[in-house]
Amino acid sequence: MLNKEIEDRYQQWLSSPCFDENTKAELAALTDEKEIEDRFYCDLEFGTGGMRGMLGAGTNRMNVYLIRKLTYSFGQVICDHGPEAKKRGVAIAYDSRRFSEAFALETALVLTACGIRAYLFDSLRSTPELSFAVRDKHAIAGVMITASHNPKEYNGYKVYWEDGAQLPPAEADKIMEKMAECGWDIPIITREEALESGLLEMLGQPTDNRYLACVKEQLLHPDMDQTHGGELKIVYTPLHGAGRVFVERVLSESGFSQVFTVPEQADPDTEFSTVKVPNPEDDGAWQLARKYAGQQQADLLLATDPDSDRLGVQCRNADGTYCHLTGNQIGAILAYYIIGSQKEEGKLPQDGVMLQSVVSTALTEPLARDMGVPLIKVPVGFKFIGEQIKKMEETGKGTFLFGFEESLGYLKGTYARDKDAVLGAALVAEAALYYKTTQGKTLADVLEELFEKYGYFLDEQVACTLMGKDGKERIGQIMDRLAADSRESLGGQTIASRENYKKQEQKKDGSVLPLDFPSVNILGLTFENGGFIKARPSGTEPKIRFYFCIAGTSRQDAEEKLKQTKEGFFSLIADLL
């Protein structure tokens, strides 16, 4: 039986004139109380990148009413910043998902009804271009309608602030406060009224051209690309998303003339009909690309997710098979390539800094030390990399070289403040060409070189989905049990320290020490040899993620340790998963 609060929420949606008849019919047809409970037991909340959830009617679902309420609350926060903020306006973009275009238009119309200028892209665009557009238009904020790499049943609303990075926590809290105060009857105007008022402006090719010019400026060997780019064979798939036009264009204009785009996945498709999930991390998403790679004898396979902020990479081995590189491995290779190239040409800034998320590989630690570049770790979410870039600019201390996170996100340059798969595709292609033409190596060879030089660090992420109210409670129980764990070793590896990032403390050598890191809901342990395990509940999905980074003396040693460590770790929480 539903509790009174959930029942009241459900009945409000069934009876209020705020909601249309189709929405009411969808809810009236529900017969499973668990489903009703899941739709109404809570409101969707901001996480690391905004708000994301399954499509459908209800307070815990993405729908046009939530879009309006969220946008109105966001608009009130902007209004609180004064007339100048309203005049600067909000840039809005969307990807190829269900209702993305409609949600983007609703966002623009609610903002313009609040007297706020809206810059709306005329068709689907990538997340990094939205970040660029915020900076390019000197807007106060930005909105991207996307659920990134999630299944087709999801959509989301990513919010950006004036520097082009995702919304800071303080501003996100203000939006949530406003949402708690307002109802579902939100003022809105028509598209025609918005255009006539002059508050709605459409963005298109001029913005595209400026964005792509900034992307191409990040390449390190443009002359080599133009001269030899045609020697590299590339198979690319946009996985039915927003990446195709811009990845094809940046590669072509840079000199990479042998690019074959997977035809079945070239066009936008709300159903993502050729894949289970449109995620380059999922091996199943590569099936068609690998088929064509064999036919084309491709050197490199590239895949972008629906909003084109994540880039997946596979490279050809000497025996004709393909090596699927992880986000950690791509990040390490790009760091090695970018910093190494700048050092070689005497262009490495003396105060250069590299950034990565705290759950990304430890392989980069000895790499950065060897290259003489400070490595700063930040919480999960690319907005924290953006924060550090902003801090460097404001203080004049530090020059941003490269940033990445293990979930296939990379950025070089400061034209945008989010990960960029369009840039990533160009950089990876250039790195592959550079090592092929100058050293006769593939990217897999370069990775092996890094392992031999800095240690065999193997990384693996395990994500566990725990749906609904029960799932949320079990995630909390998992974190409590891990926080209380006191084992001194795992998988034959000695635990050197334990980190509770939420409490900002570290347990080491019998002492509790302060942890100089923002308060975030992550638990970690660090092994004596530099590897680690971290546990993090997702802020935008019903998931808890476990990150393993295990160091070994050889690949076989690291693989065996990883297997044993995972078995020992999960034995403590198996009954809750």
N, C-alpha and C positions, 0 to 999 in steps of 0.2 A: 504493500500500500504506500502511495506517495505521501511524503510528509507535507504539512500545511503550506510551507513556503514554496515548495516546488509546485504543488497543486494550484496555488494562487497565481504563480507566474504563468503556468500553462493556461489557466482559464482566462487570464488577461489577454493573452494572444488569441484565444478563441473568440473573444467577445468584443475587444476594443475596435473602434472604427479606424484606428491608426493602421491596421493591417488589412491587406487585400484578401479577397475571397479565395484565391488560389493558395495563399499561405494558410488560411484557416482550414481549408479542405485537406491540405497536406498533414496538418497537425491532428485534425479530427479522425483521420484514417489510421493513426497510430494505435496499435492494440497492445504493444509490449511496454509495460510500465518501466522496465529498465531503459528502454529507448527514450521514453518521455523524461525520465530522471536525468539521463545523460545530456539531453538537450537543454534542460532548465536548472540543473543543480548549481550552476555557477555562471558567471559571465566570462567570456573570453578575456584574457589578460595580456598585457604587453609582456613580451619576452626579450630575448637578445636582439631581435630584429623587427619588432613591431607586434602585429597580431596575425595569427594564422589559425585556421581551423577547417573542419569539414563543412561543405556547403549544405544548407538546409535551413528550415525555420527553427527558431529558438534562440535563447540568449547565449547558448554555448555553441553556436554555429555561425558561419559566415553567410550573410544575407544582406539585401539592400537596406534593411532597416538598421542593422548594426553599422553598415557603412555610413549611413546618414547620421546616426547618433555619434559615432566616433568622429566623423568629419566636423560636425557642428561643435563638439567639445574641443577639438583641435583648433577650429576657427576662433572659439572664444579665447583660447590661450594666445593665439596670434593677436587678437584684438586687444588683449591686455598689454601687449607690447607697444601699442599706440598706432596712430595713423600711418606713420612711415612703414611699419611692418606690413600693414594691410596693402599699402601701395606697392611694396616690393613683391608681394604675391607668393604663390606656391606653384612649383613645377609638378606636373602629374604625368606618369607614364604607366603602361600596362603591358603584360605579356600575352601569351596565346591561350590562357586557361578559360574554362567556363566562366562566363559573366565578367571577365576581366575588363572588357571594353565598357560594358554597362556600369560597372562599379567605378571605373575611372571618370566617366561622365557624371555620375551621381556626386562624386567627390567634388568635381569642378562646380556643379550647380549649387551645392550646399555652401561652398566657400563664397561664390559670387553673391549668393543671397545674404551672406554676412557682410558684404561690401569688400571682400578680399579679392584681389586680382588672381586669376588662375591661368597658368600656361599649360595647355593640354596638348600632348603629342597627337598628330593626326592619324597615326596607326601604331601598331605594336613596336616597342623599343626595349632595349636591354636595361637592366638595373644600373650598370655603371654609367650609361649615357644619362640616365635620370640624375645620378649624382653629379655628373659633369654639368648638366643643364641648370641645376640649382646654383652652382658657382658662376656659370656663364651668364645667366640672367640676373645675377645678384639677388636672387629670391631669398625670402626669409626662411623657406622650408620646401620640402618636396614629399611626394607620395608615390610609391610604386605599388601597383596592384599585381601581386604575384604570390605563389606559394612555393617558389623556387623549384626544388627537385621532388616535391611530394607527389603522391598519386593524384589522379585526375579528380578525385572526390574533394580535393582541398583547394582553397584559395586564401589569399592573405593581403595584408595592408602594411607595407613597410614605410615608416616615417623618417624623414631626413630633416636636419636642421641647416642653418645658413652656411655652414662650412662645407656642406655636401656629404657629411658623415651622418650615420644613423642617429636618431634623436637621443640626446643625453638623458640619463635616468631622471634628473630633476624635472625636465620638461615632460617626460612620459608620465611621471607622478601627477603633474598638474592636469594632464588630459584625463587620467583616470578619476581624479577628483571631480572634474567637470561632468564626466559621464555619470557618476553616481548622483549628481544633482539634477540631471535633465531626464525628461521622459522620452517617449517614442514619437511624439508629434513634432517633427522637425521642419522648419521653414525651408522651402526650396523654390527655385524659379525654373523656367523652361530654358532650353538651349538657345532658342531664338532671343529670349529676353536677356540672357547672359551675353550673347554676342552684341546685341543692340546697345547694351549698357557700356560696352567697351572694356568690361572686366574680364571677359574670356578671350584669350589669344591662343591661336593654334600654332604649334611648333612643328617644323618639318626639316627639309633638306639643309637649310643654312646651318642649323644647329648640328645636324649630322656631320657636315663638312668640317666644322670647327672641332668637334669631338674626335673625328678620325685623324685630323692633323696632329692633335695632341698625342694620340696613341702612337702614331708613326715616329714622333719625336723621341720616344723612349727606346727605340732600337739602337743597338750599339755598333752594328756594322752594316749600315744601309748600302754602301757601295758593293760590299760582298753579296748582299741579298739581291741587288739588281743584276749583278754579273753572273752569279752562280745559282740563284734561287730556283731556276728551272731544272736544276739537277736533282732536286729533292721532290719525291713523289709523296703526296699527301692525300689521304682519304679523310673526309670530314663529315660529321653528322650533327645537325642542330637539334636532333631529337624532337622535331615538330615545334621548336620554340622560336625565340626572337633573334637568334644569333646569325642566321644564314647570311643575310644581306651584308652585314658588317664584317663578319669573319672572312667571307669570300672577298669582299672589297679590300680589306686591309692586307690580306695575303697577296692578292693580285697586284695592287698598287705598289707593294714592297718588292715585287719581283718573283714571287712564288707562283709560277704559271701552271704547274702541274698539280692542281687541286681538283679532286673528284668528290662531289657532294653526293651522299647516299640519296638516291631519288625518292625512295619510299618514305624517307624521314625529312625531306627538304622543306615541305610546306607546313605551316601552322596547322595544328589539329587538336581541338579541345579534348578529344578522347585519347590522345597518345596511343593510337590504335596498334602500333607495331611493337610496343614495349609494355612490360608490366608496370614499371615506374620509370619516369624520364630522368634517371639519375646516372650520371657517368661513373659513379662509384659502383653501381650494380653491373656485374659482369653480363647479365642478360641483355642490357641495353646496347651491347657492342656486337651482337650476333650478325646483323646485316653489314656493319662496317668491316668486320673481319672477313666476311665473304668477298666483299669487293676489294679489300686489301690484298687478298690472295690473287685475285684476277689482275689487279693493277701492279702487283709487286711493289706495294707502297713501302716507303721508308718509315712513315709516321701516320698514326691514326689520331684524330682529334675529335672530341665530342663536347658540346656545350649543353647546359641544362636549359629549361624553358625561358628563364629570364637572363640567360647568358652571363651570369657572374661566376659560374663554376666551370672549370675546364678539366676534362679527363684526357689522359694521354696513354697511348700504347706505341711501342717502337719495335721495329723488326730486328730480330736476332740474326746472326750469321747463318743459322740453319733454316731460316725462312719462317720460324715461328714468331709469335708476337709476345712481348713482355708488357704486362699491364702495370704501369707505374702508379703508385699510390700518391695521394696529395702531399704527404710528407716527403716522398722521394723526389717528386717534381720540384717542391719547394727547395730542397737541398741542392738539386742540380742547378736550378735557376740562380740561387744565391752564389754558388760556386762560379757559374758562368758570368753573372753580372759583376760581382766584386773582382773576380779574376781578370776580366776584360778591362775594367777600369784601372786596376793596378798595373796591368801590362802596358797600358797606354799613358800611364802617369796622370790619370784623370780622377783618381779616387780621392774624394774630399777627406781632409785630415780629421774632420769631426763626423764622418759618415756613421750612420747607425742602421742596424737591421732590426726588424720587429717580427714577432711571431706570437701566436696564441700559446697559452700556458700548457695546452694539451697536445701541442705539436711536437715533433720528434726531437730527441736529445742529440741526434746526429749533428745538428747545426751548432751545438755548443763548442766542440773541438774545432769544427770548421771555422767558425767565427774567430776563435782565439788564434788559430793559425794564420788567419788573414789580417789580424790586428783590428778587427771591427767589433765594437760593442754590440751585444745582443740583448734586446729588451723584450721581456715576456709580458703579455697583457691577458686580461680575461677573454673568454670565448665571445666572439662577435667582432666583426671587422670595424665596428664603430670605435672600439678601443684602440685599434691601430690608427684610425682617423684622429682620435683624441691626441695621441702622441705626436702625430705630424703637426697638428695645430699648436701643440705646446712648443715644439721646436721652432716653428715660425714666430710665435709670440715672444719667446725668450731669446731667440737668436742663437740658441745652443743646440747643435746637432743638425746634420743634414740627412734626410731620409733617403736610404739607398734602395731598400726592397722590404716588402712585408708579405707574410703568407700565413694561412691557417690550414690545418691538415685536411679540412673538408673541401679541397680543390680550389682554394681562393688565393689569388696572387695580385700584387700591385707594385708597379714601379712608377715613380713620378707623382706629382701632386695635383694633376688636372682633375682627378676624381678622388673620392674618399671611401670607396668601396672596392671590393675585389672585382677584377675585370677579366672575363674570359676572352674578350676580343683581343685585348693586349696580351693575355697569356698565350693565345694561339700564335700570335706573331713572334713573341719572345721564344717560345718553345721551338717553333720552326727555325728561327734564326740560330738558336743554340745547337739544334740538330745539324743544321747546315755547317756551322762553324766547326764542330768536332769532326764531321764527316770530311770536309775539305782540307782542314789543317792537320788532323791527327788520324784520319781513317777510322774513327770510332763512332759507335752508335751511342745513344743516350744510356742504354743498358750497360755499355762498357764504361761510361763515365761514372755511373752509379757504383759499379764494382770497384772502380778506382777510389771512390770516396770511402767505401767500406774498408778497403785494404789500408787506406791512409788514416782513417779516424775511428775505425771500429765497426763491427757488424751490428748495427742497430735495426731491429725489426719492429715495425709498428703495426698494431691492429686495433680497430675499433669494433666493439660489440654493442649494438643498440637493441634494447628490449622494449617493446611496445606494451604498455599496460593501460588499457582503455578505461574510461569512466571514473566514477567516484572511487570505486574499490581500487582501481589501478593507481590513482593519485595517493591513496592511503598506503598502499604497498611500497610505492617509491619512497615515501617518507620513512617507512619501517626499514627499508634497505639502507638508507643513509644513516639512520640511527645505529643499526647493527654494525655497519662498517666503521662508524666513528668510535664505537666501543671496542673494536678489535685490537688485540694487543700482541698478536703473533710477532715473533722476532725474525722470521724468515718465511719465504714462499718459493716453491719450486727450486729449492736448494740455494736461493739467493738471500743474502743478509739484508734486512731492512735497515737503512741508515737513519731515516727520519720519517715522520708522518706529518702531513700538512692538513689543517682544517682552515680552508680559505675563508669560510663564513665567519669563524671566530678570529681570524687573522692571527693564528698561532701555529707554531711548529714544535713537535715533540722530538727531541734529539738528545741522545746520551743521558737519558733520565731527567732532562730538564724541559720546561715549557718556555719557548722563546717567542718574542713578537715576530710576526710575519709581515714584511713590508710589501703588501699586495692589497688591492681593493677587496672589500668584503663581497664575495660571490659564493654561491652554493656549490662548492666543489670540495671533495675530499681527495687527498693524494697520499701516496707513499713513494719514497725514493730509495732505490737500492744502492749499495756501496759502489757498484760499477757505473753508476750514472743513469741507469734505466729507471722507469717509474710506472705506476698505475694511478689513474685518476678516474673518479666517478662523478658524473654530473647529470642531474635531471635537466631535461630540455626545458627552455622557457617558452617554447611555442608549439610543442608537440607532446602527446601523452607517452613520452619515452624517457628512459634513463640510459645514458651512454657510459661505457667503460672504455678507457683508453689505455692500451698496453704499449710500452716502449721497452724492449728487452735487448740488452747488449750481450754479445758473445764474442768469443775469440775467432769464430768462423761462422759461416752461414748455417752449417749443420748444428753447431753448438747453440747459436741463437734460436734456431727453430725448435730444438729440444727444450731449451729453457722456457721459451714462450708457451709451449704446450703444457709443461709441468706447472708453470706459474698460473695459467688460466684455470687449470683443474683445481689447484689449491685455493685460488681466490674465490671461484664460484661455489665451492663446497660450503662456504659459510652462509650463502644467501640463496641456495638452490630452491628452497621451499617457497621463496617469495617471488620467484620469476615465473 
